[in-house]
Amino acid sequence: MKSAKSVDEIIISGYETFLQQNLDWPEPEVIVRFGQVPTSKWLNGYLDKISPAFRLHIRENGVWADDSQRTTHFWQLNETAVCQTLATRLQNHQPDPAWPQTIHATEKATWHTLQAQLRQHWFDGTAIATLLEMLPEDANLLIGNSLPVRHLDQYGRSQPKTLHIFGNRGASGIDGNIATGLGVAQATRRPTFIVVGDVTALHDLNSLLLAQHTPHATLIVINNNGGGIFRRLPISQHEPPFTDRFLTPHGRSFAHAAAMFGLDYLRAENREQFEQAVITAVAPPTPHLIELLTNGETDEQIRRQINNEFK
């Protein structure tokens, strides 16, 4: 993630929120996609609704990735070379300004509302947004699956600094995330923050043995006592199977795990404590474990409340 003075003119980072609305936008004539299928539910929903004349999929390795069968043209070309060539050829092209102006206005209005909501409400999504703002220049961020990556998508605004973002799907989204983050830290020697949920952390806890040799790594465990992501599903309305088979509360704290593996332990239950914990972790070259305690039920209620601001 890199941004400069013109970042707000180029990078659109609020689409995970504003695409939940029925937008009165002119339809694009061409869609150009690089790499894999988009992961955003709302972006994919928007792409399904529109009817552009051309949908170009450009991928140098030649691997087809279009399970929705939207692509009209597939080009096996070097992505960087394509962008450089287009930038040169379109240098003097003057497109209709209505399209970019509409998107930029939507982006600006979205973040105006989102940031006001994030200042007002403290929940796990706010923690991800806060961390992104506090990360030092050139830092690594290994973002876990399930809720953390979804919160990064929706609440992580583009930043005026260079950040290196990593992820590892693993098995069922919980296998090997901590090990991957510590490996990234050792390989790059950059400040590295690993953000995972409590179930992911419990599954990969033994990887913390590597932390003894990784002084510039910080593990942030968002502990909502179970599989909070499943609160978004209809099954959450059916008890007892939901709690026993999906939420799976464990009632564990990570303080003893930090002590066992020689990590400095920091506990946070609110905004002020979390911000101070991140400041402490950034300063000295000592491996840290920050345990952020949240309420999964309340967090989900706040998320829905914020989304309702855009309906």
Buried (B, 14 or more C-beta within 10 A) or exposed (E): BEBEEEBBEEBBBBBBBBBBEEEEEEEBEEBBBBEEEBEBEBBBEBBEEEEBEEBBBBBBEEEEBEEEEBBEEBBEBEBEEBEEEEEEEEEEEEEEEEBEEBBBEBBEEBBEBBEEBBEEBBBBBBBBBBBBEBBEEEBBBBBBBBBBBBBBBBBBBBBEBEBBBBBBEBEEBBBBBBBBBBBBBBEBEBBBBBBBBBBBBBBBBEBBEBBEEBEBBBBBBBBBBBBBBBBEEEBBEEEEEBBEEBBEEEEBBBEEBBEEBEBBBBBBEEBEBBBEBBEBBBEEEBBBBBBBBBBBEBBBBBBEEBBEEBE
